Structures are given as structure tokens and as C-alpha cells.
């Protein structure tokens, strides 16, 4: 009689104990270990580092297709936009200039307005590619041997590690190296004028850098100096305006000098200047146009 | 059927249900992982990227810090493993040469002489 009064509660108790045991096994005794993952699963900060590394590697190889394949492994919908955004963040955080320039160049190249580079990292735009005779086409990793594929599968199913949902083996093709270019002539100041534009909201030094074919050139480093200070900025961070565009906000009362980091002419004595218009007086922008002869 | 048998069956059903939930209904998603969990071919390509970047930046310290993301092995060992894998997979000779060049540079690298990172 007494056992009958207990009812079916012992079954529920067993069920709960079973669930608890399953979770303890899954979370404590043999927790999940991440192995054989793809770059798309990386944490955001690691993705940023990975993306920067892709960009710097692109500076060396100039192989846009290879960079594109690598970026695709990160699973980003808009790699060019991500690169441009990361370049701005890197610039703001004071990251190395080579990293900012690499991110900018690769972003511009992916945007279709290719900023082609030579092996010294100097950006050149719209030049005729010169094939490099000593570079051989890179073999595709897709040619991976069966043994390697089997090794990958063996690793992922090994009893030493518990893996569920292991990604299937999809070898990453590495495309061949693209031709490199030779550097061109220095940029020269073509035009300097005060632009009265109410919409900018602040006094800007607006720089536009164009190549010999008058195409915008991204990734150009610009140095702005003033009494007791100096700053650097790059073209290509505002692709919605132009890939060859860069700007710098001026402070009233300060006199600035502007020069491209690659050298050439210095533009002196840039100060905040007033414009007069319908709503009254407002700050104008200094627009500087550098062109490759 | 005894009560103990029924009880054990309930335990097994509970465990099976938990595993079904964990593996089928709500399986593990690979998110927020670290580079050391990357599959071997991605790791190899990562090392190649480090070797390419080294040619641009010429900084062994930076290369070593990047390689450290792949695990706790010494940088030289990481690159050596990657060279072996790349050879097996059939990487281009130029890429292999880049990685070997990085390995050679790392043989003489002394982390204690490295300037602090910015």
C-alpha cells in the first residue's frame, strides 16, 4: 500500500537525474573543445587581426584574388566595407601606418577601383601591368592529396578530442600571384582653392589625389603639420566621396602645412577662412588637388 | 518489471533526451573561437600570411606575436609544422620559400632583445 502511494514520481526523478547526468557529462566531464574550425567562427577581435594580416600579406603579394579568397573565409557580406571601417578604427587607435595603408589599399582594390601596388608598397593606380617573369603560378591547395584529406578526417574524428559538427574538409584554393607594377612619378599640387560649402559643418582641409589618368588614388598618406603638432591621414577612407579623397578638420587660429608623405611640394599657410553667404558667415574648406604628372 | 528497472529506464531516457537536445535540437555552434582552433589548412595559410607580412614589415617580434595566436608552441616550431603541411598539400615553391625564410629568421630570433610592442 505504501509503495503504491508513491505513484510515478520516482520515474520523474529518474528522468531529471538522467538529464542532469547528461549535462554534467557534456559540460564538465567532457566539455566541447573547438578544433578544426574555420575563420568565419573566429571572435570579432581575432577576425580583425586576421583581416589586417590578409591586407598586409596583400601588400607583399599584390594578389587580389588570393586576398579575396582569404577574406571570403571570414564570411563577411561586404569585405571592402569591413576593411574600410577597420582602417578608420585602426587610424583612430594609432595602429601602425603600414596596417592602415594595407587595409585601405585592399578595400579600394576590392571596391573595383583597383589601387595596384608594387613590391615596395607604393600605391600606383591604373598602370599597365608588367608580368613578373620570375613568379610561377601558385599551386592550388585543392590539389591536396587523398592522404592529407584522410589525415584531416582522422584528426577530426579522433577519440582524443570530442568534436561534433566538424566542418567538412574543403581545401582552400590559393590563386596564382598577380603581376606587380613599377612606381610612377611623384604627385604635384595641381590646384588649391577655398571651397564654400555649408554642408561640411566644419573647416576642413580636403585633399584629392589623382593619378596621371586623373583617376582617384587610395592609400596615399598625407602629413599635416602645425606649430607644435603633426598628424597623418590617408586617402580612401571616404569611398562614398572618392577613393582619392581625404580630409582633416582645422582649428581656427592655427596655421597648417600639408605634404604628401611620399614627398614633393609642401602647401604652406593654410588657416581657417571665412565664407559669406545667404545664412551669413561660415567656415570654408581648403581643397587641394594633387595629380601625378 | 521492477521499480528499479523502470527507474533506470527513466534515467537513460533523460540522458538520451539531453543528448538529443544538445546534439540535434540545439547543437553546438562555432562562434567566438580563437585562431588556435583553426583547421590545419587554415593554420598553414595563416603562417604563409605571416611570412608574407614579414617581408613587408621586417619585424620578427610582430611575426612571433601573430604566430602565438596559433597556440603555445614556439614560433619556429609552428612555422616548421606549417612548412611540412604546405609541402604535403602542394604549396607553390615560392610560398614554401617564404615560409622557410621566416623559419630561418626565427632560428636566430631572441625575444629578449625585442623592443616592447607599441
Interface residues (C-beta under 8 A of the other chain):
Chain A: X3 X10 X11 X12 X13 X14 X15 X16 X17 X18 X19 X20 X21 X22 X23 X25 X26 X32 X33 X34 X35 X36 X37 X38 X39 X41 X42 X43 X44 X46 X49 X50 X53 X54 X56 X57 X59 X60 X61 X70 X73 X94 X96 X98 X102 X121 X135 X136 X137 X138 X139 X140 X141 X143 X144 X145 X147 X148 X152 X155 X164 X165 X167 X169 X171 X172 X174 X177
Chain B: X3 X6 X7 X8 X9 X10 X11 X12 X13 X14 X15 X16 X17 X18 X19 X22 X23 X27 X28 X30 X31 X32 X33 X34 X35 X37 X38 X39 X40 X41 X42 X45 X46 X48 X49 X50 X52 X53 X55 X56 X57 X66 X69 X85 X88 X89 X90 X91 X92 X93 X94 X95 X118
